[in-house]
Amino acid sequence: MAKPKKKLTAAQRAAKKQRKKDFMTVFMNGKQVRVRRPPTVDGVDAEEFIRQNADPIWLHQNGYWEIIHEREMEEAREGGDLPQDADPNFPDIPF
């Protein structure tokens, strides 16, 4: 005869809920392991949230110059200064 399941106490349920919130289960080297979840803001990755919502002054103060550069290149494309297929990392060589 199978042993009856024990019910969890309120504290155990709360701890389980907190663990599920903080960790996610993934497979590494064929084994199932728990790793910390990446930080999110309103369900969006923190880096993506910064890209969408930060102003240029905050980006500059915190060293996110690559995002500033991406925004400048996007504005240049929209303004017609650059062709749509131009790669910002490799400018056209004139010869």
VENURQUI-V193657 format. One record per backbone hydrogen bond with DSSP energy under -0.5 kcal/mol. NH is the residue of the N-H (numbers start at 1). CO is the residue of the C=O. Records with the same first field share a line. If there is no record, write none. Layout:
NH->CO, CO
//
This chain:
13->9
14->10
15->11
16->12
17->13
18->14
19->15
20->16
21->17
22->18
23->19
24->35
26->24, 33
28->26, 31
31->28
33->26, 31
35->24
37->22
41->44
44->41
46->39
49->45
50->46
51->47
52->48
53->49
54->50
59->55
60->56
61->57
62->58
63->60
64->59
65->63
67->64
68->64
69->65
70->66
71->67
72->68
73->69
74->70
75->71
76->72
77->73
78->74
79->75
80->76, 77
81->76
82->76
86->83
88->86
90->87
//
